[in-house]
Amino acid sequence: SRNPMYLSYFLYFIGCVILTRSVILCVIVVLFQIVSHWIILSEERWCMNTFGDAYRQYMKTVRRYI
């Protein structure tokens, strides 16, 4: 994963949703994941502008999430 931190956050919070059975927490986690995806996309744009072709090659070999 190119984004192990965000993937770990998501798995942790989904575990909390399962343990608490909270619909409100589930909604918050879904919103968090949507916002995190936008952040990831902006970070990828920054990396492409900063590192160029080297980062593009990295993107071809490592998947975004899993």
C-alpha positions, 0 to 999 in steps of 0.5 A: 500500500502506498498509504499504510497510515490511512489504511491502518486508520480505516481498519482501526476505526472499522474495528471500533464500529464493529465493537461499539455497533454504533451507526453514528460512528460508522457514518463518521468513519465513512466520511473520514474515509471520503476525506482521506481519499481526497487528501491522498489524491492531493498528496499524490499530485504533490509527489508527482510534481516533486518527484516526477517519473520516479514517483509514476514508476512507483505508482505502477508497482505499488497499489494505492490501498491494498 
